[in-house]
Amino acid sequence: MQFGIISTANIGDVAVVPAIRDSDHEVRAVASRDADRAAAFADRHDIPETYDSYEALLDADVDAVYNPLPNALHAEWTCRAADAGLHVLCEKPLARDADEAVEVVQHCRNADVTLMEAFMYRYHPRTERALDVAADHLGDPRHVHAAFDFPMPASKADVRLAPELAGGSLMDVGCYAVSAARQFLGEPVAATASSHDARDCGVDTEFAGTLRFADGATATVEASFETRNYQSYRVEGTDGWLEATDAFNPTSDDGTVLRWGTADRTAEETFEPTDQYRLEVEHFADCVASGATPRTDGEEAIANMRAVDALYEAAATGESVSL
């Protein structure tokens, strides 16, 4: 598969483009509104074609685009790529809110192209194993705590701090915590939350929320641009527990660990270092080739955004919000 990359965003530079290169697929073109930036990006990755507009890339000889633009631009350029007949791997979150996500999913469906949201952690073998352990050994899951925090440099101008670009800690990293909670517990029915803008920038730089589920189970989720690097999820069930640290973007050269236990045993399973971005790319390409539905498809993106929307509304109103 030939990919075009819309923008020179850092996540594409350090993770996704190298992952495509290490797969059986190729990056043919990259576009930026800054021609020099596109050229430098292409030189770093041996990409043969560069374009100084996103529109021009949509006419390139590519099969699919990877869209890592700022959140507020995901919907527009995903739909425009679909109109050009191109399949789309779009960074999370797919859209600014659930209503916009519904529109994007329907647009891609009408254009008969494959749409996949780039939640890379869902393709890591540890995540798949954690879901199996929860289903097979933990009984009835009753609570999940999930967190993704990191210290964004105070002096850094960043699109993730821009309200007009749908920034915020919940949108950027908290969406992973929401996703993890939903994988273990299903779809929430209510949300409460609080948020804080520590930088007076117009978006949440710290966020904490609780999701409640129909059977009474709960999840707590947190996100921050202000605290130390911390990524985790922990599941408590009637028959056992499991936990993972460095849960969403593990970087250890020693592999990753899943710990879990029941009344009868405690286990520590280690997974060899793996490129979850490459696994994500390969899954996307396989789905395009076969017509299969991606694991992180448009409907999954809509469901996650509904929970995110409810958390934002709860934080804004101070009330419990029903989904």
C-alpha positions in Angstrom: 0.0 0.0 0.0 1.2 3.5 -0.9 0.6 6.1 1.9 0.4 9.8 1.8 1.0 11.7 5.0 -1.0 14.9 5.7 1.3 17.2 7.7 4.6 16.7 9.3 3.3 16.2 12.8 5.7 14.8 15.4 3.7 11.5 15.9 4.1 10.8 12.2 7.8 11.7 12.2 8.9 9.6 15.2 6.4 6.7 15.1 4.0 6.2 12.2 6.2 6.9 9.2 9.0 4.6 10.6 6.3 2.0 11.3 5.1 2.1 7.7 8.7 1.9 6.5 9.3 -1.2 8.6 6.1 -2.9 7.3 5.5 -4.2 3.8 4.1 -0.8 2.8 5.5 2.5 1.7 5.2 6.2 2.2 5.0 7.8 -1.2 4.2 11.4 -0.4 4.0 14.0 2.4 2.3 17.3 2.4 2.8 20.4 4.6 1.7 24.0 4.2 5.4 24.8 4.6 7.3 23.5 1.6 10.6 23.6 3.4 9.2 21.6 6.3 7.8 19.0 3.9 11.1 18.7 2.1 13.0 18.2 5.4 10.6 15.6 6.5 10.9 13.8 3.2 14.6 13.8 3.4 14.6 12.2 6.8 12.4 9.4 5.7 13.4 9.0 2.0 9.9 9.9 0.8 9.9 10.5 -3.0 7.2 13.2 -3.3 6.4 16.4 -1.4 3.5 18.8 -1.7 3.0 22.3 -0.3 -0.7 21.8 0.3 -2.9 19.0 1.6 -5.2 19.4 -1.4 -2.4 18.5 -3.8 -1.5 15.3 -1.9 -5.0 14.0 -2.4 -4.3 13.9 -6.1 -1.1 12.0 -5.6 -0.7 8.3 -6.6 -1.4 6.9 -3.2 -3.9 4.4 -1.8 -4.5 5.9 1.7 -3.6 8.8 3.9 -2.5 9.0 7.4 -4.0 12.1 9.1 -2.2 13.4 12.2 -3.4 17.0 11.9 -4.6 18.9 14.9 -7.9 17.5 16.4 -10.1 20.2 14.9 -8.9 19.4 11.4 -9.3 15.6 11.5 -12.9 15.6 10.3 -12.5 18.0 7.4 -9.4 16.3 5.9 -10.6 12.8 6.5 -13.8 13.6 4.6 -11.8 15.3 1.8 -9.5 12.3 1.5 -12.6 10.0 1.3 -14.0 12.2 -1.5 -10.7 11.5 -3.4 -11.3 7.8 -3.0 -8.5 7.3 -0.4 -8.7 5.1 2.7 -7.9 7.0 5.9 -5.9 6.1 9.1 -6.8 9.1 11.3 -5.2 10.0 14.6 -7.3 10.0 17.7 -9.7 11.5 18.4 -11.5 11.2 15.1 -13.4 14.5 15.6 -14.1 17.3 17.9 -17.2 15.7 19.3 -19.5 12.7 18.8 -21.9 14.5 16.4 -19.0 15.4 14.1 -17.6 11.8 14.4 -21.0 10.5 13.2 -20.8 12.7 10.2 -17.3 11.6 9.3 -18.2 7.9 9.7 -21.2 8.3 7.4 -19.2 10.3 4.9 -16.5 7.6 4.6 -19.2 4.9 4.4 -20.9 6.7 1.6 -17.5 7.1 -0.2 -16.9 3.3 0.3 -13.4 3.8 1.9 -11.9 2.2 5.0 -11.7 4.5 8.0 -9.7 3.6 11.1 -8.9 5.6 14.2 -5.2 5.3 15.2 -5.5 4.0 18.8 -2.2 2.2 18.6 -2.3 0.6 22.1 -5.3 -1.5 21.0 -2.8 -3.4 18.7 -0.2 -4.2 21.3 -0.2 -7.9 22.3 -0.3 -7.0 26.0 -3.6 -5.1 25.5 -5.1 -8.1 23.7 -3.9 -10.4 26.5 -5.3 -8.1 29.2 -8.7 -8.3 27.6 -8.5 -12.1 27.5 -7.4 -12.3 31.1 -10.2 -10.0 32.2 -12.8 -12.1 30.4 -11.4 -15.5 31.5 -10.1 -15.0 35.0 -11.4 -11.9 36.8 -15.1 -12.7 37.1 -17.3 -9.7 36.8 -15.2 -6.5 36.3 -16.4 -3.9 38.8 -13.9 -1.0 38.6 -11.3 0.3 36.2 -8.8 3.1 37.0 -7.0 4.5 33.9 -4.6 7.4 33.6 -2.3 9.1 31.1 -0.3 12.0 32.4 2.8 13.8 31.2 4.6 17.1 31.8 4.2 19.4 28.8 7.0 22.0 28.8 5.6 25.3 30.2 7.2 27.4 27.5 6.1 25.3 24.6 3.6 26.6 22.1 1.6 23.5 21.3 -1.6 22.9 19.3 -2.8 20.7 22.2 -3.2 23.9 24.2 -5.3 25.7 21.6 -9.1 25.7 22.1 -9.7 26.5 18.5 -7.9 23.3 17.5 -9.9 21.2 20.1 -7.0 20.8 22.4 -7.0 19.7 26.0 -5.6 16.9 28.1 -8.8 14.8 27.9 -8.8 15.1 24.1 -5.1 14.4 23.8 -4.3 11.7 26.3 -7.4 11.2 28.4 -9.2 9.6 25.5 -6.9 6.7 26.0 -8.0 6.3 29.5 -11.6 6.5 28.4 -11.0 3.9 25.7 -9.3 1.5 28.2 -12.2 1.8 30.6 -14.7 1.0 27.8 -12.8 -2.0 26.6 -13.2 -3.7 30.0 -16.6 -2.4 31.1 -18.6 -1.6 28.0 -20.5 1.6 27.4 -21.0 4.1 30.3 -24.5 5.4 31.2 -23.4 8.5 33.2 -20.4 10.7 33.9 -19.2 13.1 36.5 -15.9 15.1 36.2 -13.8 18.1 37.1 -11.2 19.9 35.1 -8.6 22.6 35.5 -6.8 25.0 33.2 -3.5 25.5 34.9 -2.1 27.6 32.1 -5.0 29.9 31.5 -4.9 28.8 27.8 -8.6 28.0 27.3 -8.4 24.2 27.5 -8.2 21.6 30.3 -4.6 20.8 31.3 -5.8 18.5 34.1 -8.9 16.3 34.0 -10.4 13.7 36.3 -13.7 11.9 35.8 -15.9 9.0 36.8 -17.9 6.9 34.4 -20.8 4.8 35.7 -22.1 1.7 33.9 -25.5 0.1 33.7 -24.6 -2.8 36.0 -23.2 -0.4 38.7 -19.5 -0.8 37.7 -17.4 2.3 37.7 -14.3 3.7 36.1 -12.1 6.6 37.1 -10.1 8.3 34.4 -7.4 11.0 34.6 -5.3 13.1 32.2 -2.8 15.8 32.8 -0.2 18.0 31.0 1.2 19.0 34.4 2.4 15.9 36.3 5.1 13.3 35.8 5.0 10.7 33.0 2.4 8.1 34.1 0.4 5.7 32.1 -1.6 2.9 33.6 -4.8 0.9 33.8 -6.0 -1.4 36.6 -9.0 -3.6 36.6 -10.7 -4.9 39.7 -13.1 -7.9 39.3 -15.1 -10.1 41.6 -12.5 -12.9 41.1 -9.3 -11.0 40.6 -7.4 -8.0 39.3 -4.9 -6.9 36.6 -2.7 -3.9 36.0 -0.4 -2.5 33.3 2.0 0.4 33.6 3.4 2.3 30.6 0.0 1.2 29.4 -0.5 3.1 26.2 2.9 3.9 24.7 5.5 1.6 26.2 9.1 2.5 25.4 11.1 0.1 27.4 13.7 -1.9 25.6 13.1 -4.7 28.1 9.5 -5.3 26.9 6.3 -4.7 28.8 4.6 -6.5 31.7 1.1 -7.4 32.6 0.4 -8.3 36.2 -2.7 -10.1 37.3 -4.0 -12.2 40.1 -6.8 -14.3 41.5 -7.4 -16.0 44.9 -5.3 -19.0 43.6 -2.5 -17.4 41.8 -0.5 -14.2 40.9 1.0 -13.9 37.4 3.5 -11.6 35.8 3.6 -11.9 32.0 6.3 -10.2 30.0 5.9 -9.2 26.3 8.9 -8.7 24.0 9.5 -5.2 22.7 7.2 -4.6 19.8 6.2 -1.7 17.5 2.5 -1.3 18.1 2.4 1.4 15.4 3.6 -1.1 12.9 0.9 -3.6 14.0 -1.6 -0.8 13.7 -0.5 0.0 10.2 -0.5 -3.6 9.2 -4.0 -4.1 10.6 -5.3 -1.1 8.6 -3.7 -2.3 5.4 -5.1 -5.8 5.9 -8.6 -4.3 6.4 -8.3 -2.3 3.3 -7.3 -5.3 1.3 -9.9 -7.6 2.7 -12.8 -5.3 3.3 -12.9 -6.3 7.0 -13.9 -3.9 9.7 -11.0 -2.4 11.6 -10.7 -3.1 15.4 -10.8 0.7 16.0 -13.4 1.6 13.4 -15.7 4.6 13.1 -18.3 3.2 15.4 -15.7 2.7 18.1 -14.6 6.2 17.6 -18.1 7.5 18.0 -18.6 5.6 21.2 -15.4 6.9 22.7 -16.3 10.5 21.8 -19.8 10.1 23.4 -18.1 9.3 26.7 -15.6 12.2 26.2 -18.4 14.6 25.4 -20.3 13.5 28.6 -17.2 14.0 30.7 -16.7 17.5 29.3 -20.3 18.4 29.9 -20.1 17.1 33.4 -17.0 19.1 34.1 -18.6 22.3 32.7 -21.9 21.9 34.6 -20.8 20.2 37.8 -23.6 17.8 37.3 -23.9 14.1 36.5 -24.5 13.7 32.8 -26.4 10.8 31.3 -25.2 9.3 28.0 
